[in-house]
């Protein structure tokens, strides 16, 4: 099903926008990051030569957008420079899953939670009011990645439980996942999430 996607969504200290070919160099830098490789890419991408990963990753997001699947670049609202990614997938029967990453140069600014707040607010808004009209957004992540637990909680996605051996990392190793979700009928979270203190 093709959905009507917004040109831009504005959140606290960020803009969500479509990806463009000019994002490729920064995507390549981000895909070299150890945390993104470990938690946000699959074996299919890691099997490619490093110089092909960004092109494949970007072309997949551009094609998804053309098909009406929301795959947003998280960008600095002042410069439009890429700071991360957030996208919905497996959209069916009013449900969707969300995935995201923040580039290493943009971490500890509250961007992951604020991007999730912004994307979820739009996605859970009825279509008649300009949203995607979803009822439920789910996020699952490795229990070994507590940062994603923090992001989900700050964005109002409640912890629903543990899914045993539910996912694999880029090496094919199975791991337990936490499942978080937010419903359109849940209370609206805070408008913004503050940056975290620097370590």
Rosetta silent file (secondary structure, phi, psi, omega in degrees, C-alpha in Angstrom):
SEQUENCE: XXXXXXXXXXXXXXXXXXXXXXXXXXXXXXXXXXXXXXXXXXXXXXXXXXXXXXXXXXXXXXXXXXXXXXXXXXXXXXXXXXXXXXXXXXXXXXXXXXXXXXXXXXXXXXXXXXXXXXXXXXXXXXXXXXXXXXXXXXXXXXXXXXXXXXXXXXXXXXXXXXXXXXXXXXXXXXXXXXXXXXXXXXXXXXXXXXXXXXX
SCORE:     score description
SCORE:     0.000 S_00000001
   1 L     0.000  132.437  179.000    0.000    0.000    0.000 S_00000001
   2 L   -91.213  131.993 -179.503    1.343    3.441   -0.945 S_00000001
   3 L  -109.774  151.141  174.060    1.059    6.144    1.709 S_00000001
   4 L   -80.947  120.335 -175.312    1.187    9.896    1.275 S_00000001
   5 L  -104.482  145.512  179.515    4.398   11.004    2.948 S_00000001
   6 L   -74.588  151.445  175.470    5.174   14.469    4.314 S_00000001
   7 L   -68.019  -41.549  179.113    7.932   16.554    2.780 S_00000001
   8 E  -150.835  147.306  169.430    9.259   17.417    6.238 S_00000001
   9 E  -122.410  137.427 -178.195    8.376   16.852    9.873 S_00000001
  10 E  -107.776  128.238  175.956    9.723   19.234   12.491 S_00000001
  11 E  -125.274 -176.408  179.519   10.729   18.054   15.940 S_00000001
  12 L   -67.574  113.969  176.385   12.745   19.436   18.832 S_00000001
  13 L    65.353   24.553  178.983   16.215   20.287   17.449 S_00000001
  14 E  -159.105  160.930  170.672   15.659   18.174   14.314 S_00000001
  15 E  -125.465  139.097  170.085   13.952   17.832   10.968 S_00000001
  16 E  -103.866  127.393 -175.854   12.756   14.573    9.449 S_00000001
  17 E  -145.417  167.241  174.049   13.028   14.659    5.650 S_00000001
  18 E   -65.599  152.739  171.001   13.476   12.324    2.688 S_00000001
  19 L   -71.384  159.419  176.153   16.996   11.093    1.956 S_00000001
  20 L  -141.957  160.999 -178.575   18.779   12.494   -1.087 S_00000001
  21 H   -56.458  -28.864 -179.532   21.892   11.430   -3.053 S_00000001
  22 H   -67.001  -14.565  178.861   23.920   14.191   -1.373 S_00000001
  23 H   -77.059  -12.155 -170.962   23.573   12.295    1.947 S_00000001
  24 H   -54.357  -47.213 -178.641   25.736    9.422    0.668 S_00000001
  25 H   -60.422  -38.943  179.511   29.143   10.559    2.096 S_00000001
  26 H   -73.992  -32.469  173.768   27.727   11.012    5.602 S_00000001
  27 H   -62.544  -42.906  178.725   25.854    7.707    5.371 S_00000001
  28 H   -59.478  -42.273  177.928   29.171    6.043    4.479 S_00000001
  29 H   -62.832  -45.110 -178.258   30.780    7.597    7.571 S_00000001
  30 H   -63.292  -39.756 -177.411   27.888    6.474    9.783 S_00000001
  31 L   -73.084   -4.188  171.993   27.971    2.915    8.442 S_00000001
  32 L   -88.919   -8.534 -176.320   31.611    2.667    9.557 S_00000001
  33 L   -74.042  134.781 -176.278   30.546    3.178   13.183 S_00000001
  34 H   -60.199  -43.212 -177.555   30.900    0.096   15.406 S_00000001
  35 H   -67.409  -40.566  178.836   27.558    0.617   17.203 S_00000001
  36 H   -66.236  -42.277  177.698   25.598    1.098   13.988 S_00000001
  37 H   -60.557  -43.018 -175.929   27.249   -1.958   12.473 S_00000001
  38 H   -70.081  -42.494 -168.694   26.479   -4.041   15.565 S_00000001
  39 H  -110.162  -16.878 -169.542   22.885   -3.010   16.188 S_00000001
  40 H  -125.785    7.415  175.705   21.406   -1.388   13.080 S_00000001
  41 L  -131.400  155.869 -179.465   22.632   -3.287   10.014 S_00000001
  42 L  -102.877  174.769 -178.960   22.176   -6.852    8.897 S_00000001
  43 H   -61.876  -32.400 -179.743   24.503   -9.467    7.517 S_00000001
  44 H   -59.903  -36.798  179.604   23.334   -8.702    3.968 S_00000001
  45 H   -78.549  -39.638 -177.726   24.844   -5.209    4.213 S_00000001
  46 H   -68.526  -19.986  178.817   27.975   -6.276    6.046 S_00000001
  47 L   -75.334  -12.737  179.886   28.769   -8.805    3.339 S_00000001
  48 L   -82.622  153.129  170.586   29.298   -5.978    0.849 S_00000001
  49 L   -58.210  145.916 -174.770   32.631   -4.204    0.333 S_00000001
  50 H   -53.681  -37.291 -176.463   32.759   -1.083    2.524 S_00000001
  51 H   -75.264   -6.305  178.214   32.658    1.266   -0.453 S_00000001
  52 H  -104.097  -13.922 -173.594   29.352   -0.272   -1.648 S_00000001
  53 H   -62.729  -47.468 -177.094   27.453   -0.286    1.642 S_00000001
  54 H   -62.506  -41.454 -179.642   26.342    3.342    1.636 S_00000001
  55 H   -63.611  -43.581  179.084   25.125    3.165   -1.949 S_00000001
  56 H   -65.691  -46.568 -179.024   23.088    0.010   -1.281 S_00000001
  57 H   -60.001  -47.298 -178.059   21.711    1.333    1.997 S_00000001
  58 H   -66.076  -43.893 -178.182   20.739    4.677    0.447 S_00000001
  59 H   -62.911  -34.292  177.242   19.210    3.193   -2.700 S_00000001
  60 H   -64.705  -41.924 -179.984   17.014    0.927   -0.544 S_00000001
  61 H   -69.719  -38.743  178.691   15.701    3.943    1.435 S_00000001
  62 H   -64.707  -40.873  178.943   15.092    5.999   -1.713 S_00000001
  63 H   -66.425  -40.444  179.234   13.161    3.123   -3.284 S_00000001
  64 H   -61.582  -45.210  179.452   11.121    2.627   -0.101 S_00000001
  65 H   -58.626  -43.263  178.715   10.196    6.323   -0.031 S_00000001
  66 H   -61.113  -27.919  178.748    9.088    6.111   -3.668 S_00000001
  67 L   -89.805    5.772  178.294    6.821    3.228   -2.633 S_00000001
  68 L    83.718   17.699  178.543    5.274    5.292    0.176 S_00000001
  69 L   -98.808  120.687 -173.772    7.220    3.664    3.013 S_00000001
  70 L   -71.226  110.267  177.885    8.424    6.295    5.506 S_00000001
  71 E  -129.867   94.757 -170.692   12.225    6.190    5.723 S_00000001
  72 E   -95.263  141.263  162.801   13.351    9.554    7.097 S_00000001
  73 E   -81.191  134.881  170.257   16.722   11.218    7.310 S_00000001
  74 E   -90.392  126.656 -174.006   17.153   12.942   10.664 S_00000001
  75 E  -133.317  154.302  174.166   18.735   16.296    9.872 S_00000001
  76 L   -66.167  127.689 -175.885   19.965   19.424   11.621 S_00000001
  77 L   -68.673  -18.133 -178.961   17.149   21.999   11.249 S_00000001
  78 L   -90.233  -39.955 -174.156   19.635   24.825   10.613 S_00000001
  79 L  -108.739  -15.241 -174.681   22.016   23.214    8.121 S_00000001
  80 L    69.033   11.456  179.622   19.983   20.211    6.844 S_00000001
  81 L   -70.716  137.474 -179.174   23.096   18.070    7.528 S_00000001
  82 E   -62.185  131.654  175.513   22.377   14.390    8.108 S_00000001
  83 E  -124.568   -8.498  179.963   22.471   13.318   11.750 S_00000001
  84 E   172.195 -166.450 -176.201   20.694    9.970   11.615 S_00000001
  85 E  -142.669  141.662  168.456   17.915    7.755   10.322 S_00000001
  86 E  -146.271  133.325 -177.563   14.459    6.695   11.456 S_00000001
  87 E  -148.025  154.614  174.858   12.085    4.567    9.450 S_00000001
  88 E  -103.664  148.115  179.017    8.950    2.490    9.663 S_00000001
  89 E  -148.069  170.709 -179.711    8.658   -0.988    8.173 S_00000001
  90 E    50.835   49.098  179.970    6.301   -3.967    8.130 S_00000001
  91 E   -81.220  116.330 -177.409    3.304   -1.635    7.953 S_00000001
  92 E  -162.019  134.252  173.685    0.197   -3.765    8.053 S_00000001
  93 L    56.203   36.837  178.899   -3.240   -3.698    9.669 S_00000001
  94 L    80.233    6.699 -179.755   -2.507   -0.461   11.534 S_00000001
  95 E  -114.456  154.530  173.887    0.787   -1.780   12.945 S_00000001
  96 E  -156.656  158.365  171.845    4.409   -0.916   12.132 S_00000001
  97 E  -108.762  151.509  179.917    7.930   -1.447   13.430 S_00000001
  98 E  -120.182  143.633  174.133   10.433    1.351   13.791 S_00000001
  99 E  -135.974  153.035 -178.255   14.213    1.307   13.379 S_00000001
 100 E  -160.958  165.292  166.705   16.746    4.082   13.747 S_00000001
 101 E  -152.820  155.803  175.305   20.340    5.105   14.288 S_00000001
 102 E  -117.656  132.559  179.374   22.138    8.306   15.203 S_00000001
 103 L   -62.363  147.999 -175.976   25.441    9.199   13.570 S_00000001
 104 H   -58.960  -28.910 -178.782   28.383    9.265   15.989 S_00000001
 105 H   -78.005   -2.737 -175.094   28.908   13.020   15.483 S_00000001
 106 H  -125.403   14.827 -176.138   25.347   13.764   16.665 S_00000001
 107 L   -79.951  164.086  177.015   24.904   11.596   19.769 S_00000001
 108 L    65.424   28.199  175.605   23.923   12.634   23.306 S_00000001
 109 L  -114.158    4.696 -177.474   21.697   15.452   22.038 S_00000001
 110 L    79.540   11.931 -174.003   18.400   13.644   22.593 S_00000001
 111 H   -67.441  -39.694 -177.115   17.988   13.171   18.839 S_00000001
 112 H   -62.172  -48.745 -179.765   17.024    9.482   18.876 S_00000001
 113 H   -67.773  -40.912  179.534   14.166    9.952   21.344 S_00000001
 114 H   -67.860  -36.137  175.660   13.022   13.225   19.766 S_00000001
 115 H   -65.253  -40.084  178.657   13.062   11.681   16.278 S_00000001
 116 H   -66.898  -41.439  175.421   10.992    8.770   17.619 S_00000001
 117 H   -57.621  -46.553 -176.008    8.572   11.179   19.312 S_00000001
 118 H   -67.100  -47.234 -179.126    8.196   13.144   16.063 S_00000001
 119 H   -65.980  -41.659 -179.066    7.807   10.120   13.784 S_00000001
 120 H   -66.948  -40.518  179.883    5.411    8.364   16.179 S_00000001
 121 H   -59.013  -44.841  178.690    3.255   11.459   16.643 S_00000001
 122 H   -67.123  -47.197 -174.282    2.812   11.736   12.871 S_00000001
 123 H   -65.191  -31.410 -177.536    2.370    7.984   12.283 S_00000001
 124 L   -91.550   -2.459  176.051   -0.266    7.609   15.028 S_00000001
 125 L   -79.080  137.040  179.160   -2.257   10.647   13.889 S_00000001
 126 L   -55.840  146.424 -179.287   -5.377    9.749   11.859 S_00000001
 127 H   -59.057  -33.905  179.737   -4.970   10.030    8.107 S_00000001
 128 H   -64.205  -18.888  177.963   -7.825   12.550    7.978 S_00000001
 129 H  -108.579   18.172  174.148   -5.638   14.887   10.065 S_00000001
 130 L    94.418    4.069  179.679   -2.493   14.397    7.963 S_00000001
 131 L   -96.659 -172.428  179.441   -0.961   11.411    9.742 S_00000001
 132 L   -86.370  -18.449  176.054   -0.316    7.844    8.720 S_00000001
 133 L    77.940   23.940  178.414   -3.281    6.555   10.713 S_00000001
 134 L   -77.702  159.292  174.735   -1.481    3.722   12.511 S_00000001
 135 L  -102.280  -31.080 -173.259   -2.735    2.216   15.780 S_00000001
 136 E  -143.651  134.284  172.664    0.504    0.664   17.096 S_00000001
 137 E  -120.725  127.905 -179.470    4.232    1.270   16.654 S_00000001
 138 E  -115.112  148.703  174.881    6.657   -1.332   17.991 S_00000001
 139 E  -133.684  128.054  172.715   10.392   -1.195   18.578 S_00000001
 140 E  -126.309  146.226 -175.475   12.492   -4.209   19.440 S_00000001
 141 E  -150.471  158.751  178.189   16.177   -4.227   20.264 S_00000001
 142 E   -59.875  140.691  174.970   18.819   -6.483   21.707 S_00000001
 143 L   -65.575  -14.202  175.977   18.817   -6.750   25.480 S_00000001
 144 L   -85.105    3.581 -179.021   22.544   -6.035   25.119 S_00000001
 145 L  -120.301   75.266 -174.524   21.771   -2.560   23.799 S_00000001
 146 H   -65.553  -21.251  178.858   20.410   -0.650   26.822 S_00000001
 147 H   -60.344  -36.648  178.988   20.641    2.709   25.020 S_00000001
 148 H   -68.216  -30.906  174.999   17.682    1.666   22.862 S_00000001
 149 H   -62.360  -43.875 -179.742   15.684    0.891   26.008 S_00000001
 150 H   -63.020  -45.081  179.442   16.306    4.440   27.193 S_00000001
 151 H   -59.573  -48.454 -178.724   15.293    5.915   23.829 S_00000001
 152 H   -59.805  -45.925 -178.391   12.068    3.896   23.724 S_00000001
 153 H   -63.886  -42.435 -179.190   11.105    4.847   27.275 S_00000001
 154 H   -66.164  -25.870 -179.672   11.830    8.532   26.717 S_00000001
 155 L   -95.932    8.430  173.805    9.641    8.481   23.603 S_00000001
 156 L    85.438   14.351  175.972    6.693    6.862   25.366 S_00000001
 157 L   -91.999  117.944 -174.988    7.040    3.294   24.059 S_00000001
 158 E   -79.251  143.820  175.327    6.230    0.945   26.917 S_00000001
 159 E   -73.254  123.381 -178.442    8.256   -2.196   27.600 S_00000001
 160 E  -104.628  -19.516  178.462    6.017   -5.183   26.856 S_00000001
 161 E   154.919 -172.590 -179.258    8.419   -8.052   27.420 S_00000001
 162 E  -110.378  130.965  174.451   11.358  -10.126   26.238 S_00000001
 163 E  -102.849  111.841 -173.828   11.364  -12.015   22.948 S_00000001
 164 E   -73.135  132.095  177.835   13.766  -14.924   23.354 S_00000001
 165 E    46.412   39.698 -171.825   16.311  -15.471   20.551 S_00000001
 166 E   -83.991  -18.159 -174.750   14.122  -13.255   18.347 S_00000001
 167 E  -140.587  166.650  175.670   16.796  -11.551   16.267 S_00000001
 168 E  -124.997  149.988  174.627   20.272  -11.986   14.879 S_00000001
 169 L   -89.805 -172.540 -174.989   23.125   -9.513   14.651 S_00000001
 170 L   -66.774  -13.528  177.856   25.361   -8.970   11.625 S_00000001
 171 L   -93.396   -6.216 -176.272   27.383  -12.100   12.541 S_00000001
 172 L    91.712    0.769  179.347   24.293  -14.325   12.647 S_00000001
 173 L   -73.361  131.285  179.026   24.405  -14.643   16.445 S_00000001
 174 E   -81.607  147.575  177.794   20.939  -14.905   18.011 S_00000001
 175 E  -147.964  157.672  174.372   19.957  -12.685   20.906 S_00000001
 176 E   -73.417  149.482  178.715   16.990  -11.863   23.119 S_00000001
 177 E  -124.643  143.441  166.845   15.105   -8.679   22.306 S_00000001
 178 E   -84.440  141.280  175.886   13.102   -6.254   24.371 S_00000001
 179 E  -111.722  122.856  175.953    9.762   -5.346   22.809 S_00000001
 180 E  -117.931  153.102  176.219    8.447   -1.804   23.306 S_00000001
 181 E  -156.064  155.795  173.643    5.294   -0.320   21.807 S_00000001
 182 E  -132.602  136.539  178.742    3.113    2.754   21.765 S_00000001
 183 E  -103.739  155.736  176.165   -0.578    2.832   20.814 S_00000001
 184 L   -60.816  -24.624 -178.927   -2.511    5.703   19.310 S_00000001
 185 L   -89.465   -3.980  178.001   -4.667    5.565   22.466 S_00000001
 186 L   -72.603  156.600  176.214   -1.703    5.898   24.866 S_00000001
 187 L   -60.218  145.730  178.570   -1.078    9.233   26.631 S_00000001
 188 L   -71.038  129.013  178.039    0.984   11.695   24.634 S_00000001
 189 L   -70.342  177.088  176.580    4.598   11.848   25.948 S_00000001
 190 L   -55.112  154.306 -177.333    6.437   15.076   26.742 S_00000001
 191 L   -66.867  -29.461 -176.447    6.932   17.450   23.817 S_00000001
 192 L  -149.483  156.512  178.444   10.704   17.204   23.862 S_00000001
 193 L  -115.985  125.368 -178.711   13.554   15.183   25.317 S_00000001
 194 L   -70.686  160.136  174.622   16.588   17.066   26.638 S_00000001
 195 L   -64.993  153.607  175.689   20.146   16.288   25.624 S_00000001
 196 L   -85.154  150.877  176.633   22.109   13.943   27.863 S_00000001
 197 L   -65.583  146.992  176.850   25.073   15.279   29.821 S_00000001
 198 L   -68.234  141.639 -179.475   28.463   14.644   28.243 S_00000001
 199 L   -68.656    0.000    0.000   30.410   11.810   29.948 S_00000001
